[in-house]
Amino acid sequence: QVYLVESGGGLVQAGGSLRLSCAASGRTFSISAMAWFRQAPGKEYEFVASFTWSASRTDYADSVKGRFTISGDNAKYTVDLQMNDLKPEDTAVYYCAADLGPMSPTVIPVPGAFGSWGQGTQVTVSS
């Protein structure tokens, strides 16, 4: 079992910044990649960004490219999401997720590809 705990959410004005952190524990050796998803009220889960351990590759949703940066530490099994120039449409619950599949340089950016999830942290951006 892999356990994920997120921190760092909150309320910020448009144009501001927040940094989310996620720490993994348990059977961390089974993690091949970690990612952030988000879910706004009444909407489906949306892929935000991912970081693979084998290639240190990062991928981003088009909606956050140039504003968000994901970074990972595969020695500590942590992944952070630096969010700059936040917009009201970034308001959502943000979830950290771990891919428990085989090591791969890429991820499949859909919720079903990730076997472990955190409890989520609220990010609210006011206009």
GIVENUR-V111309 format. One record per pair of residues at least 6 apart in sequence whose C-alpha atoms are under 6 Angstrom apart, sorted by the first residue. I is the first residue (numbers start at 0). GAP is how many residues later the second one is. Records with the same first field share a line. If there is no record, write none. Layout:
I->GAP, GAP
//
This chain:
0->25, 26
1->23, 24, 25
2->21, 22, 23
3->19, 20, 114
4->17, 18, 113
5->15, 16
6->13, 14
7->11, 12
8->112, 113, 114
9->113
10->113, 114
11->113
12->112, 113
13->72, 73, 111, 112, 113
14->70, 71
15->69, 70
16->66, 67
17->65
18->62, 63, 64
19->60, 61
20->58, 59
21->56, 57
22->55
23->53
29->70
30->68, 69
31->21, 67, 68, 71
32->18, 19, 20, 65, 66
33->16, 17, 63, 64, 65
34->14, 15, 61, 62
35->12, 13, 59, 60
36->9, 10, 11, 57, 58
37->7, 8, 54, 55, 56, 57
38->6, 53, 54
39->52
47->12, 13
48->10, 11
49->8, 9
50->6, 7
53->51
54->50
66->17
67->14, 15, 16
68->12, 13
69->10, 11
70->8, 9
71->6, 7
87->37, 38, 39
90->32, 33, 34
91->31
92->27, 28, 29, 30
93->26, 27
94->23, 25
95->21, 22
96->19, 20
97->16, 18
98->15, 16
99->15
//
